């Protein structure tokens, strides 16, 4: 079926996009205000966009802009603009319930991390803490913000990464036991998620191999 987005209201456009662009990685976006109070919310409009420098992108929307979980443009954006720093803490299956708690629509001033029973750990390069229970945490410095309609695209340069020791196969050669991280992805609807345990390996091919296959070699 064909859908012309110009003819659809924003909620319907959102429904089609989040039902088809899946799975999406999920990360807590942790910020601090000028007084050092923490704010944390999960985001699935998130991914890595560059490796030199390493830059990640997060789409931060206002409440009620289409059903995004845990988004609060006022607190998150004002904190990022005030400090220029934030952490991104990836969500695993073991922390998924806590992620869901932090995504509730709390009034201003509520500590989402405390509500979810999560703890913080100090970062090394920035003031904003990371979530200790997260298997992977990225320390980020604001690179750029790009206004996109009801959202802001927040681009962050990754200054450092924390990976819990039990997930490193070989710290010298930087081999990570990625399946063991148990990360989850956002799917469709109001509460559907995906595990990253059902994997398959498909090595990259060379042009020569492709040509040989075409010729039946």
C-alpha positions, -999 to 999 in steps of 0.1 A, spaced: 0 0 0 10 36 -7 9 62 20 15 99 12 29 115 44 17 149 33 -19 136 37 -14 120 71 -14 135 106 18 133 126 5 104 148 -2 83 118 32 90 102 48 81 135 28 48 137 40 37 102 76 47 108 81 30 141 62 -1 129 87 -6 100 120 8 110 129 -19 134 146 -30 156 160 3 169 187 3 196 176 18 229 198 40 252 191 60 283 200 96 277 214 109 310 218 147 316 223 171 344 210 206 350 231 235 362 225 224 399 237 189 392 203 172 393 201 141 371 176 135 344 173 102 325 150 89 298 151 60 272 153 69 235 151 46 205 155 73 179 192 67 184 222 53 165 259 58 157 265 80 127 303 84 123 335 67 134 361 95 130 352 113 151 328 88 167 294 106 167 261 94 178 227 108 171 195 110 192 162 124 181 148 143 211 111 152 208 86 170 230 60 151 250 30 141 230 47 143 196 36 109 185 40 84 214 78 85 219 87 68 252 102 89 279 109 121 259 110 154 276 124 181 253 122 208 280 145 190 306 167 170 283 174 198 258 178 225 283 203 204 303 223 195 271 224 231 260 234 242 295 262 217 301 272 204 266 275 169 281 255 137 284 259 99 287 242 73 266 237 40 285 226 10 264 196 -11 276 200 -49 281 173 -75 287 182 -75 324 176 -37 326 146 -36 303 121 -34 332 140 -5 348 141 12 314 103 9 312 99 25 346 121 54 337 100 60 306 69 67 326 54 102 324 66 116 358 61 152 368 91 175 369 115 170 397 111 132 400 143 112 399 136 86 373 167 65 382 157 63 418 122 53 408 136 24 388 161 13 415 191 22 393 224 36 405 249 60 390 286 58 386 311 86 379 322 93 344 358 100 336 358 128 310 325 146 318 305 156 349 273 137 339 272 102 355 265 70 338 241 42 348 261 16 366 238 -13 357 241 -6 319 265 -30 301 278 -2 279 279 36 286 291 63 263 305 96 276 295 123 251 302 159 244 277 179 224 288 181 188 258 198 172 221 202 175 199 202 144 162 213 147 139 190 128 103 200 131 90 188 165 124 172 173 160 181 178 187 159 164 213 158 191 248 149 178 273 138 204 310 131 201 319 100 221 348 108 243 350 75 261 331 42 265 326 20 295 321 -17 289 316 -39 320 345 -63 325 324 -95 321 316 -86 285 352 -82 273 366 -113 256 400 -98 251 407 -63 265 441 -61 247 426 -68 212 394 -50 221 372 -81 215 337 -76 230 314 -105 237 285 -88 219 259 -115 222 265 -117 259 256 -80 263 220 -91 258 210 -57 244 173 -52 234 158 -32 205 126 -13 202 99 -28 179 64 -17 170 34 -7 190 32 4 226 53 -23 243 71 -46 218 108 -52 220 133 -76 204 162 -96 219 196 -98 202 200 -135 208 187 -149 175 218 -142 153 231 -155 120 265 -151 105 268 -139 68 304 -130 59 309 -102 34 317 -111 -1 341 -98 -27 331 -87 -62 350 -117 -75 329 -141 -54 297 -125 -66 308 -128 -102 318 -164 -97 283 -172 -82 266 -155 -111 286 -178 -135 278 -208 -114 314 -212 -102 
